[in-house]
Amino acid sequence: METGSRVGKYALEEKLGEGGNGQVFAARDTVLGRRVALKLLHGQLITDATVAGRFRQEAQAMAQLSHPNVVVMHDFVADGPRWAIVMELVERGETLGTILKREGRMAPARAVRIAMGVASALGHAHARGIVHRDVKPANVLVLRDHGRETAKLTDFGIARVMHGERRTGAQLTLGTLWYIAPEQAQSSGVDARADIYSLGASLYEALTGRVVFPYDNVARVLAAHIGETAPAPSQLVAGIPPRLDALVMRCIAKNPDERPANGDALRALLEDCLAEIEGHGTGIPSTRAVSEMQASIDAARASAQGAGSIRPLPPPIAPAPLPGMGQTPRAPGGSGVTEDSGRLGLYIGIGTLVVVVGACLIGSLLFVVSLVLR
Protein backbone atom coordinates (compact mmCIF):
# COMPACT_ATOMS: atom_id res chain seq x y z
CA MET A 1 0.00 0.00 0.00
CA GLU A 2 1.01 3.62 -0.44
CA THR A 3 0.96 6.63 1.85
CA GLY A 4 -2.38 8.40 1.76
CA SER A 5 -4.29 5.10 1.77
CA ARG A 6 -6.55 4.12 4.64
CA VAL A 7 -6.87 0.94 6.64
CA GLY A 8 -10.02 1.18 8.67
CA LYS A 9 -9.90 4.50 10.51
CA TYR A 10 -6.11 4.81 10.05
CA ALA A 11 -4.60 7.05 7.37
CA LEU A 12 -1.10 5.98 6.25
CA GLU A 13 1.39 8.86 6.43
CA GLU A 14 4.91 7.47 6.09
CA LYS A 15 6.44 4.11 5.29
CA LEU A 16 8.87 3.10 8.04
CA GLY A 17 10.01 -0.31 6.84
CA GLU A 18 9.18 -3.54 5.05
CA GLY A 19 9.81 -7.22 5.64
CA GLY A 20 8.89 -10.53 4.10
CA ASN A 21 5.45 -10.60 5.70
CA GLY A 22 4.41 -6.98 5.54
CA GLN A 23 5.07 -3.27 5.87
CA VAL A 24 5.20 -0.83 8.76
CA PHE A 25 3.75 2.66 8.41
CA ALA A 26 3.44 5.73 10.56
CA ALA A 27 -0.28 6.45 10.47
CA ARG A 28 -2.86 8.71 12.04
CA ASP A 29 -5.95 7.63 13.89
CA THR A 30 -8.60 9.78 12.19
CA VAL A 31 -10.98 9.44 15.14
CA LEU A 32 -8.62 10.07 18.10
CA GLY A 33 -6.09 12.15 16.19
CA ARG A 34 -3.00 10.38 17.53
CA ARG A 35 -0.09 9.06 15.49
CA VAL A 36 0.51 5.33 15.61
CA ALA A 37 2.63 2.61 14.02
CA LEU A 38 0.66 0.30 11.77
CA LYS A 39 2.07 -3.14 10.92
CA LEU A 40 0.29 -4.25 7.76
CA LEU A 41 0.32 -7.88 6.61
CA HIS A 42 0.83 -8.40 2.87
CA GLY A 43 -2.57 -9.04 1.35
CA GLN A 44 -1.55 -12.23 -0.46
CA LEU A 45 -0.45 -13.82 2.83
CA ILE A 46 -3.84 -13.63 4.48
CA THR A 47 -4.77 -16.87 2.70
CA ASP A 48 -1.66 -18.55 4.17
CA ALA A 49 -3.05 -20.13 7.32
CA THR A 50 0.35 -20.34 9.00
CA VAL A 51 1.33 -16.71 8.40
CA ALA A 52 -2.14 -15.35 9.15
CA GLY A 53 -2.33 -17.40 12.33
CA ARG A 54 1.05 -16.12 13.46
CA PHE A 55 -0.04 -12.54 12.78
CA ARG A 56 -3.15 -12.97 14.91
CA GLN A 57 -1.05 -14.66 17.56
CA GLU A 58 1.27 -11.64 17.72
CA ALA A 59 -1.71 -9.37 18.28
CA GLN A 60 -3.12 -11.65 20.98
CA ALA A 61 0.24 -11.86 22.77
CA MET A 62 0.75 -8.09 22.72
CA ALA A 63 -2.81 -7.49 23.92
CA GLN A 64 -1.98 -9.31 27.16
CA LEU A 65 0.98 -7.06 27.93
CA SER A 66 1.07 -3.62 29.52
CA HIS A 67 4.57 -2.60 30.57
CA PRO A 68 6.83 0.45 30.10
CA ASN A 69 9.40 -1.69 28.25
CA VAL A 70 6.93 -3.30 25.84
CA VAL A 71 5.62 -1.46 22.78
CA VAL A 72 1.94 -0.77 23.46
CA MET A 73 -0.64 -2.37 21.17
CA HIS A 74 -3.68 -0.18 20.47
CA ASP A 75 -5.80 -2.11 18.00
CA PHE A 76 -6.16 -4.97 15.52
CA VAL A 77 -7.77 -4.21 12.17
CA ALA A 78 -9.23 -6.74 9.75
CA ASP A 79 -10.48 -4.57 6.88
CA GLY A 80 -11.19 -7.05 4.09
CA PRO A 81 -7.81 -8.17 2.68
CA ARG A 82 -5.99 -5.65 4.87
CA TRP A 83 -4.95 -6.88 8.29
CA ALA A 84 -3.00 -4.63 10.60
CA ILE A 85 -1.66 -4.44 14.12
CA VAL A 86 -1.81 -0.89 15.46
CA MET A 87 0.92 -0.05 17.97
CA GLU A 88 2.58 2.78 19.81
CA LEU A 89 4.76 4.87 17.51
CA VAL A 90 8.28 5.33 18.90
CA GLU A 91 9.38 8.51 17.14
CA ARG A 92 12.49 9.51 19.10
CA GLY A 93 14.49 6.34 18.79
CA GLU A 94 15.85 3.52 16.68
CA THR A 95 16.48 -0.20 17.00
CA LEU A 96 19.38 -1.56 18.98
CA GLY A 97 20.46 -3.32 15.78
CA THR A 98 20.76 0.00 13.96
CA ILE A 99 22.77 1.49 16.82
CA LEU A 100 25.20 -1.43 16.87
CA LYS A 101 25.68 -1.28 13.09
CA ARG A 102 26.62 2.38 13.41
CA GLU A 103 28.62 2.33 16.66
CA GLY A 104 30.05 -1.18 16.67
CA ARG A 105 29.66 -1.78 20.40
CA MET A 106 28.60 -0.05 23.59
CA ALA A 107 30.13 0.85 26.92
CA PRO A 108 29.24 -1.83 29.50
CA ALA A 109 27.01 0.43 31.62
CA ARG A 110 24.92 1.52 28.64
CA ALA A 111 24.60 -2.03 27.32
CA VAL A 112 23.53 -3.29 30.74
CA ARG A 113 20.87 -0.57 31.13
CA ILE A 114 19.32 -1.50 27.79
CA ALA A 115 19.47 -5.20 28.64
CA MET A 116 17.79 -4.47 31.98
CA GLY A 117 14.85 -2.88 30.16
CA VAL A 118 14.48 -5.87 27.85
CA ALA A 119 14.80 -8.29 30.78
CA SER A 120 12.06 -6.39 32.60
CA ALA A 121 9.79 -6.66 29.55
CA LEU A 122 10.51 -10.39 29.31
CA GLY A 123 9.80 -10.81 33.01
CA HIS A 124 6.38 -9.25 32.45
CA ALA A 125 5.70 -11.57 29.50
CA HIS A 126 7.05 -14.66 31.25
CA ALA A 127 4.84 -14.02 34.28
CA ARG A 128 1.88 -14.26 31.88
CA GLY A 129 3.12 -17.47 30.28
CA ILE A 130 4.36 -15.82 27.06
CA VAL A 131 7.71 -16.69 25.47
CA HIS A 132 8.87 -14.15 22.88
CA ARG A 133 11.16 -16.59 20.96
CA ASP A 134 12.69 -13.88 18.75
CA VAL A 135 14.65 -11.56 21.04
CA LYS A 136 17.33 -9.79 19.01
CA PRO A 137 18.72 -6.26 18.57
CA ALA A 138 16.39 -5.59 15.63
CA ASN A 139 13.38 -6.16 17.92
CA VAL A 140 14.57 -3.78 20.64
CA LEU A 141 13.59 -0.15 20.15
CA VAL A 142 15.75 2.35 22.04
CA LEU A 143 13.75 5.47 22.84
CA ARG A 144 15.69 8.66 23.62
CA ASP A 145 14.08 11.32 25.77
CA HIS A 146 16.15 14.23 27.18
CA GLY A 147 19.35 12.24 27.07
CA ARG A 148 17.84 9.16 28.70
CA GLU A 149 17.41 5.85 26.86
CA THR A 150 14.51 3.45 27.35
CA ALA A 151 14.43 0.01 25.75
CA LYS A 152 11.12 -1.28 24.39
CA LEU A 153 10.64 -4.85 23.20
CA THR A 154 8.55 -5.36 20.09
CA ASP A 155 7.61 -7.96 17.45
CA PHE A 156 5.94 -10.86 19.23
CA GLY A 157 5.31 -12.47 15.84
CA ILE A 158 6.46 -15.96 16.85
CA ALA A 159 5.68 -15.73 20.55
CA ARG A 160 3.76 -18.59 22.06
CA VAL A 161 2.07 -19.41 25.34
CA MET A 162 4.13 -21.76 27.50
CA HIS A 163 2.64 -25.22 27.93
CA GLY A 164 0.34 -24.51 25.00
CA GLU A 165 0.15 -26.28 21.64
CA ARG A 166 3.29 -27.91 20.27
CA ARG A 167 4.85 -26.45 17.15
CA THR A 168 6.36 -28.11 14.15
CA GLY A 169 10.13 -28.18 13.77
CA ALA A 170 10.03 -25.48 11.08
CA GLN A 171 8.04 -23.14 13.32
CA LEU A 172 10.25 -23.71 16.34
CA THR A 173 13.38 -22.58 14.50
CA LEU A 174 11.95 -19.29 13.28
CA GLY A 175 14.02 -17.28 15.77
CA THR A 176 16.75 -15.29 14.08
CA LEU A 177 19.78 -17.47 13.48
CA TRP A 178 22.43 -15.48 15.35
CA TYR A 179 20.50 -15.37 18.63
CA ILE A 180 18.61 -18.66 18.68
CA ALA A 181 18.80 -20.85 21.79
CA PRO A 182 20.24 -24.39 21.39
CA GLU A 183 16.95 -26.06 22.31
CA GLN A 184 15.15 -23.84 19.80
CA ALA A 185 17.70 -24.72 17.10
CA GLN A 186 17.02 -28.40 17.84
CA SER A 187 13.25 -27.87 17.57
CA SER A 188 12.83 -28.87 21.20
CA GLY A 189 10.31 -27.42 23.61
CA VAL A 190 11.19 -23.90 24.72
CA ASP A 191 10.38 -21.85 27.79
CA ALA A 192 11.42 -18.52 29.28
CA ARG A 193 15.07 -19.60 29.37
CA ALA A 194 15.22 -19.58 25.56
CA ASP A 195 14.50 -15.84 25.70
CA ILE A 196 17.29 -15.48 28.28
CA TYR A 197 19.74 -17.11 25.85
CA SER A 198 18.69 -14.76 23.05
CA LEU A 199 18.98 -11.68 25.26
CA GLY A 200 22.37 -12.93 26.46
CA ALA A 201 23.50 -13.28 22.84
CA SER A 202 22.24 -9.74 22.12
CA LEU A 203 24.09 -8.36 25.15
CA TYR A 204 27.21 -10.25 24.01
CA GLU A 205 27.02 -8.41 20.68
CA ALA A 206 26.41 -5.05 22.36
CA LEU A 207 29.54 -5.52 24.50
CA THR A 208 31.88 -6.96 21.86
CA GLY A 209 30.61 -5.66 18.53
CA ARG A 210 30.21 -9.19 17.10
CA VAL A 211 27.64 -11.96 17.31
CA VAL A 212 28.38 -14.99 19.45
CA PHE A 213 29.11 -17.26 16.47
CA PRO A 214 30.06 -15.08 13.46
CA TYR A 215 29.99 -17.82 10.81
CA ASP A 216 28.54 -17.36 7.33
CA ASN A 217 27.18 -20.89 7.05
CA VAL A 218 23.69 -21.59 8.40
CA ALA A 219 24.42 -25.19 9.37
CA ARG A 220 27.65 -24.22 11.12
CA VAL A 221 25.94 -21.46 13.12
CA LEU A 222 23.20 -23.83 14.25
CA ALA A 223 25.79 -26.47 15.17
CA ALA A 224 27.77 -23.87 17.13
CA HIS A 225 24.72 -22.82 19.15
CA ILE A 226 24.15 -26.47 20.00
CA GLY A 227 27.68 -27.62 20.78
CA GLU A 228 30.35 -24.90 20.62
CA THR A 229 31.56 -22.75 23.52
CA ALA A 230 31.98 -19.09 22.62
CA PRO A 231 34.90 -17.01 23.92
CA ALA A 232 33.97 -14.85 26.90
CA PRO A 233 33.37 -11.17 26.07
CA SER A 234 36.46 -10.24 28.10
CA GLN A 235 38.58 -12.30 25.71
CA LEU A 236 37.48 -10.06 22.85
CA VAL A 237 37.26 -6.65 24.52
CA ALA A 238 39.25 -5.28 27.45
CA GLY A 239 37.44 -3.70 30.35
CA ILE A 240 34.45 -6.03 30.67
CA PRO A 241 33.79 -6.35 34.44
CA PRO A 242 34.21 -9.95 35.69
CA ARG A 243 30.70 -10.19 37.13
CA LEU A 244 29.13 -9.04 33.86
CA ASP A 245 31.44 -11.30 31.86
CA ALA A 246 30.35 -14.32 33.92
CA LEU A 247 26.66 -13.41 33.68
CA VAL A 248 26.73 -13.16 29.88
CA MET A 249 28.35 -16.60 29.69
CA ARG A 250 25.75 -17.97 32.07
CA CYS A 251 22.95 -16.59 29.88
CA ILE A 252 24.32 -18.34 26.78
CA ALA A 253 24.95 -21.65 28.55
CA LYS A 254 23.91 -24.67 26.49
CA ASN A 255 22.01 -26.18 29.39
CA PRO A 256 18.87 -24.12 30.12
CA ASP A 257 19.12 -25.05 33.81
CA GLU A 258 22.35 -23.04 34.08
CA ARG A 259 20.70 -19.81 32.89
CA PRO A 260 18.64 -17.36 34.96
CA ALA A 261 15.12 -18.75 35.15
CA ASN A 262 13.26 -15.80 33.58
CA GLY A 263 13.41 -12.12 32.76
CA ASP A 264 12.91 -10.93 36.33
CA ALA A 265 15.75 -13.11 37.63
CA LEU A 266 18.06 -11.79 34.91
CA ARG A 267 17.14 -8.18 35.62
CA ALA A 268 18.09 -8.60 39.29
CA LEU A 269 21.50 -9.96 38.29
CA LEU A 270 22.01 -7.15 35.78
CA GLU A 271 21.23 -4.61 38.52
CA ASP A 272 24.08 -6.05 40.57
CA CYS A 273 26.39 -5.74 37.57
CA LEU A 274 25.39 -2.12 36.98
CA ALA A 275 25.98 -1.23 40.62
CA GLU A 276 29.47 -2.68 40.37
CA ILE A 277 30.20 -0.85 37.10
CA GLU A 278 29.03 2.49 38.49
CA GLY A 279 31.04 2.06 41.68
CA HIS A 280 28.06 1.53 43.95
CA GLY A 281 28.87 -2.07 44.72
CA THR A 282 29.51 -2.64 48.41
CA GLY A 283 30.65 -6.22 48.26
CA ILE A 284 27.59 -7.07 50.37
CA PRO A 285 25.28 -9.63 48.73
CA SER A 286 21.88 -8.32 47.67
CA THR A 287 18.72 -9.45 49.47
CA ARG A 288 17.98 -11.78 46.59
CA ALA A 289 21.43 -13.32 46.79
CA VAL A 290 21.16 -13.74 50.58
CA SER A 291 17.77 -15.44 50.16
CA GLU A 292 19.21 -17.83 47.60
CA MET A 293 22.17 -18.67 49.85
CA GLN A 294 19.89 -19.21 52.86
CA ALA A 295 17.64 -21.50 50.81
CA SER A 296 20.66 -23.54 49.78
CA ILE A 297 21.84 -23.79 53.41
CA ASP A 298 18.38 -24.82 54.59
CA ALA A 299 18.11 -27.45 51.87
CA ALA A 300 21.55 -28.87 52.70
CA ARG A 301 20.76 -28.93 56.41
CA ALA A 302 17.44 -30.67 55.83
CA SER A 303 19.08 -33.23 53.57
CA ALA A 304 21.83 -33.95 56.08
CA GLN A 305 19.41 -34.25 58.98
CA GLY A 306 17.26 -36.61 56.96
CA ALA A 307 20.28 -38.81 56.39
CA GLY A 308 21.14 -38.74 60.10
CA SER A 309 24.67 -37.54 59.41
CA ILE A 310 24.58 -34.40 61.52
CA ARG A 311 22.69 -33.05 64.48
CA PRO A 312 20.66 -29.85 64.30
CA LEU A 313 22.83 -26.79 64.70
CA PRO A 314 22.46 -25.01 68.06
CA PRO A 315 21.03 -21.51 68.04
CA PRO A 316 23.63 -18.76 67.62
CA ILE A 317 25.19 -17.42 70.81
CA ALA A 318 24.39 -13.77 71.35
CA PRO A 319 27.56 -11.67 71.72
CA ALA A 320 28.20 -10.18 75.16
CA PRO A 321 27.39 -6.46 75.29
CA LEU A 322 30.34 -4.12 75.27
CA PRO A 323 31.04 -1.80 78.23
CA GLY A 324 28.82 1.24 78.02
CA MET A 325 26.30 -0.62 75.83
CA GLY A 326 23.37 -1.12 78.20
CA GLN A 327 25.33 -2.14 81.36
CA THR A 328 27.52 -0.43 83.97
CA PRO A 329 31.17 -1.61 84.16
CA ARG A 330 32.09 -3.21 87.47
CA ALA A 331 35.23 -2.45 89.42
CA PRO A 332 37.35 -5.36 90.74
CA GLY A 333 35.90 -6.77 93.91
CA GLY A 334 32.35 -6.17 92.81
CA SER A 335 31.93 -2.52 93.80
CA GLY A 336 30.15 -0.47 91.17
CA VAL A 337 31.49 2.77 89.73
CA THR A 338 28.73 5.26 90.44
CA GLU A 339 27.80 8.35 88.51
CA ASP A 340 28.66 10.62 91.49
CA SER A 341 32.19 9.23 91.84
CA GLY A 342 32.80 9.73 88.14
CA ARG A 343 31.64 13.34 88.39
CA LEU A 344 33.93 13.99 91.40
CA GLY A 345 36.93 12.72 89.47
CA LEU A 346 36.08 15.08 86.64
CA TYR A 347 35.94 18.09 88.99
CA ILE A 348 39.30 17.19 90.57
CA GLY A 349 40.90 16.92 87.14
CA ILE A 350 39.59 20.32 86.08
CA GLY A 351 40.75 21.94 89.32
CA THR A 352 44.24 20.53 88.95
CA LEU A 353 44.45 21.84 85.40
CA VAL A 354 43.41 25.36 86.52
CA VAL A 355 46.09 25.41 89.23
CA VAL A 356 48.83 24.31 86.83
CA VAL A 357 47.85 26.87 84.20
CA GLY A 358 47.69 29.64 86.84
CA ALA A 359 51.14 28.79 88.16
CA CYS A 360 52.59 28.93 84.66
CA LEU A 361 51.05 32.35 84.04
CA ILE A 362 52.37 33.78 87.33
CA GLY A 363 55.86 32.42 86.63
CA SER A 364 55.87 34.01 83.19
CA LEU A 365 54.73 37.36 84.61
CA LEU A 366 57.50 37.37 87.26
CA PHE A 367 60.09 36.58 84.60
CA VAL A 368 59.00 39.53 82.45
CA VAL A 369 59.03 41.91 85.46
CA SER A 370 62.56 40.84 86.39
CA LEU A 371 63.76 41.60 82.89
CA VAL A 372 62.23 45.09 83.00
CA LEU A 373 63.79 45.90 86.40
CA ARG A 374 67.24 45.02 85.10
C-alpha positions in Angstrom: 0.0 0.0 0.0 1.0 3.6 -0.4 1.0 6.6 1.8 -2.4 8.4 1.8 -4.3 5.1 1.8 -6.6 4.1 4.6 -6.9 0.9 6.6 -10.0 1.2 8.7 -9.9 4.5 10.5 -6.1 4.8 10.0 -4.6 7.0 7.4 -1.1 6.0 6.3 1.4 8.9 6.4 4.9 7.5 6.1 6.4 4.1 5.3 8.9 3.1 8.0 10.0 -0.3 6.8 9.2 -3.5 5.0 9.8 -7.2 5.6 8.9 -10.5 4.1 5.4 -10.6 5.7 4.4 -7.0 5.5 5.1 -3.3 5.9 5.2 -0.8 8.8 3.8 2.7 8.4 3.4 5.7 10.6 -0.3 6.5 10.5 -2.9 8.7 12.0 -5.9 7.6 13.9 -8.6 9.8 12.2 -11.0 9.4 15.1 -8.6 10.1 18.1 -6.1 12.2 16.2 -3.0 10.4 17.5 -0.1 9.1 15.5 0.5 5.3 15.6 2.6 2.6 14.0 0.7 0.3 11.8 2.1 -3.1 10.9 0.3 -4.3 7.8 0.3 -7.9 6.6 0.8 -8.4 2.9 -2.6 -9.0 1.3 -1.6 -12.2 -0.5 -0.4 -13.8 2.8 -3.8 -13.6 4.5 -4.8 -16.9 2.7 -1.7 -18.6 4.2 -3.1 -20.1 7.3 0.4 -20.3 9.0 1.3 -16.7 8.4 -2.1 -15.3 9.2 -2.3 -17.4 12.3 1.1 -16.1 13.5 0.0 -12.5 12.8 -3.2 -13.0 14.9 -1.0 -14.7 17.6 1.3 -11.6 17.7 -1.7 -9.4 18.3 -3.1 -11.6 21.0 0.2 -11.9 22.8 0.7 -8.1 22.7 -2.8 -7.5 23.9 -2.0 -9.3 27.2 1.0 -7.1 27.9 1.1 -3.6 29.5 4.6 -2.6 30.6 6.8 0.4 30.1 9.4 -1.7 28.2 6.9 -3.3 25.8 5.6 -1.5 22.8 1.9 -0.8 23.5 -0.6 -2.4 21.2 -3.7 -0.2 20.5 -5.8 -2.1 18.0 -6.2 -5.0 15.5 -7.8 -4.2 12.2 -9.2 -6.7 9.7 -10.5 -4.6 6.9 -11.2 -7.0 4.1 -7.8 -8.2 2.7 -6.0 -5.7 4.9 -4.9 -6.9 8.3 -3.0 -4.6 10.6 -1.7 -4.4 14.1 -1.8 -0.9 15.5 0.9 0.0 18.0 2.6 2.8 19.8 4.8 4.9 17.5 8.3 5.3 18.9 9.4 8.5 17.1 12.5 9.5 19.1 14.5 6.3 18.8 15.8 3.5 16.7 16.5 -0.2 17.0 19.4 -1.6 19.0 20.5 -3.3 15.8 20.8 0.0 14.0 22.8 1.5 16.8 25.2 -1.4 16.9 25.7 -1.3 13.1 26.6 2.4 13.4 28.6 2.3 16.7 30.1 -1.2 16.7 29.7 -1.8 20.4 28.6 -0.1 23.6 30.1 0.9 26.9 29.2 -1.8 29.5 27.0 0.4 31.6 24.9 1.5 28.6 24.6 -2.0 27.3 23.5 -3.3 30.7 20.9 -0.6 31.1 19.3 -1.5 27.8 19.5 -5.2 28.6 17.8 -4.5 32.0 14.9 -2.9 30.2 14.5 -5.9 27.8 14.8 -8.3 30.8 12.1 -6.4 32.6 9.8 -6.7 29.5 10.5 -10.4 29.3 9.8 -10.8 33.0 6.4 -9.2 32.5 5.7 -11.6 29.5 7.1 -14.7 31.3 4.8 -14.0 34.3 1.9 -14.3 31.9 3.1 -17.5 30.3 4.4 -15.8 27.1 7.7 -16.7 25.5 8.9 -14.2 22.9 11.2 -16.6 21.0 12.7 -13.9 18.8 14.6 -11.6 21.0 17.3 -9.8 19.0 18.7 -6.3 18.6 16.4 -5.6 15.6 13.4 -6.2 17.9 14.6 -3.8 20.6 13.6 -0.1 20.2 15.7 2.3 22.0 13.8 5.5 22.8 15.7 8.7 23.6 14.1 11.3 25.8 16.1 14.2 27.2 19.4 12.2 27.1 17.8 9.2 28.7 17.4 5.9 26.9 14.5 3.4 27.4 14.4 0.0 25.8 11.1 -1.3 24.4 10.6 -4.9 23.2 8.5 -5.4 20.1 7.6 -8.0 17.4 5.9 -10.9 19.2 5.3 -12.5 15.8 6.5 -16.0 16.9 5.7 -15.7 20.6 3.8 -18.6 22.1 2.1 -19.4 25.3 4.1 -21.8 27.5 2.6 -25.2 27.9 0.3 -24.5 25.0 0.2 -26.3 21.6 3.3 -27.9 20.3 4.8 -26.5 17.1 6.4 -28.1 14.2 10.1 -28.2 13.8 10.0 -25.5 11.1 8.0 -23.1 13.3 10.3 -23.7 16.3 13.4 -22.6 14.5 11.9 -19.3 13.3 14.0 -17.3 15.8 16.7 -15.3 14.1 19.8 -17.5 13.5 22.4 -15.5 15.4 20.5 -15.4 18.6 18.6 -18.7 18.7 18.8 -20.9 21.8 20.2 -24.4 21.4 17.0 -26.1 22.3 15.1 -23.8 19.8 17.7 -24.7 17.1 17.0 -28.4 17.8 13.3 -27.9 17.6 12.8 -28.9 21.2 10.3 -27.4 23.6 11.2 -23.9 24.7 10.4 -21.9 27.8 11.4 -18.5 29.3 15.1 -19.6 29.4 15.2 -19.6 25.6 14.5 -15.8 25.7 17.3 -15.5 28.3 19.7 -17.1 25.9 18.7 -14.8 23.1 19.0 -11.7 25.3 22.4 -12.9 26.5 23.5 -13.3 22.8 22.2 -9.7 22.1 24.1 -8.4 25.2 27.2 -10.2 24.0 27.0 -8.4 20.7 26.4 -5.1 22.4 29.5 -5.5 24.5 31.9 -7.0 21.9 30.6 -5.7 18.5 30.2 -9.2 17.1 27.6 -12.0 17.3 28.4 -15.0 19.4 29.1 -17.3 16.5 30.1 -15.1 13.5 30.0 -17.8 10.8 28.5 -17.4 7.3 27.2 -20.9 7.0 23.7 -21.6 8.4 24.4 -25.2 9.4 27.6 -24.2 11.1 25.9 -21.5 13.1 23.2 -23.8 14.3 25.8 -26.5 15.2 27.8 -23.9 17.1 24.7 -22.8 19.2 24.1 -26.5 20.0 27.7 -27.6 20.8 30.4 -24.9 20.6 31.6 -22.7 23.5 32.0 -19.1 22.6 34.9 -17.0 23.9 34.0 -14.9 26.9 33.4 -11.2 26.1 36.5 -10.2 28.1 38.6 -12.3 25.7 37.5 -10.1 22.9 37.3 -6.6 24.5 39.2 -5.3 27.5 37.4 -3.7 30.3 34.4 -6.0 30.7 33.8 -6.3 34.4 34.2 -9.9 35.7 30.7 -10.2 37.1 29.1 -9.0 33.9 31.4 -11.3 31.9 30.3 -14.3 33.9 26.7 -13.4 33.7 26.7 -13.2 29.9 28.4 -16.6 29.7 25.8 -18.0 32.1 23.0 -16.6 29.9 24.3 -18.3 26.8 25.0 -21.6 28.6 23.9 -24.7 26.5 22.0 -26.2 29.4 18.9 -24.1 30.1 19.1 -25.1 33.8 22.3 -23.0 34.1 20.7 -19.8 32.9 18.6 -17.4 35.0 15.1 -18.8 35.1 13.3 -15.8 33.6 13.4 -12.1 32.8 12.9 -10.9 36.3 15.8 -13.1 37.6 18.1 -11.8 34.9 17.1 -8.2 35.6 18.1 -8.6 39.3 21.5 -10.0 38.3 22.0 -7.2 35.8 21.2 -4.6 38.5 24.1 -6.0 40.6 26.4 -5.7 37.6 25.4 -2.1 37.0 26.0 -1.2 40.6 29.5 -2.7 40.4 30.2 -0.8 37.1 29.0 2.5 38.5 31.0 2.1 41.7 28.1 1.5 43.9 28.9 -2.1 44.7 29.5 -2.6 48.4 30.6 -6.2 48.3 27.6 -7.1 50.4 25.3 -9.6 48.7 21.9 -8.3 47.7 18.7 -9.4 49.5 18.0 -11.8 46.6 21.4 -13.3 46.8 21.2 -13.7 50.6 17.8 -15.4 50.2 19.2 -17.8 47.6 22.2 -18.7 49.9 19.9 -19.2 52.9 17.6 -21.5 50.8 20.7 -23.5 49.8 21.8 -23.8 53.4 18.4 -24.8 54.6 18.1 -27.4 51.9 21.5 -28.9 52.7 20.8 -28.9 56.4 17.4 -30.7 55.8 19.1 -33.2 53.6 21.8 -33.9 56.1 19.4 -34.3 59.0 17.3 -36.6 57.0 20.3 -38.8 56.4 21.1 -38.7 60.1 24.7 -37.5 59.4 24.6 -34.4 61.5 22.7 -33.0 64.5 20.7 -29.9 64.3 22.8 -26.8 64.7 22.5 -25.0 68.1 21.0 -21.5 68.0 23.6 -18.8 67.6 25.2 -17.4 70.8 24.4 -13.8 71.3 27.6 -11.7 71.7 28.2 -10.2 75.2 27.4 -6.5 75.3 30.3 -4.1 75.3 31.0 -1.8 78.2 28.8 1.2 78.0 26.3 -0.6 75.8 23.4 -1.1 78.2 25.3 -2.1 81.4 27.5 -0.4 84.0 31.2 -1.6 84.2 32.1 -3.2 87.5 35.2 -2.5 89.4 37.3 -5.4 90.7 35.9 -6.8 93.9 32.3 -6.2 92.8 31.9 -2.5 93.8 30.1 -0.5 91.2 31.5 2.8 89.7 28.7 5.3 90.4 27.8 8.4 88.5 28.7 10.6 91.5 32.2 9.2 91.8 32.8 9.7 88.1 31.6 13.3 88.4 33.9 14.0 91.4 36.9 12.7 89.5 36.1 15.1 86.6 35.9 18.1 89.0 39.3 17.2 90.6 40.9 16.9 87.1 39.6 20.3 86.1 40.8 21.9 89.3 44.2 20.5 88.9 44.4 21.8 85.4 43.4 25.4 86.5 46.1 25.4 89.2 48.8 24.3 86.8 47.8 26.9 84.2 47.7 29.6 86.8 51.1 28.8 88.2 52.6 28.9 84.7 51.1 32.4 84.0 52.4 33.8 87.3 55.9 32.4 86.6 55.9 34.0 83.2 54.7 37.4 84.6 57.5 37.4 87.3 60.1 36.6 84.6 59.0 39.5 82.5 59.0 41.9 85.5 62.6 40.8 86.4 63.8 41.6 82.9 62.2 45.1 83.0 63.8 45.9 86.4 67.2 45.0 85.1 
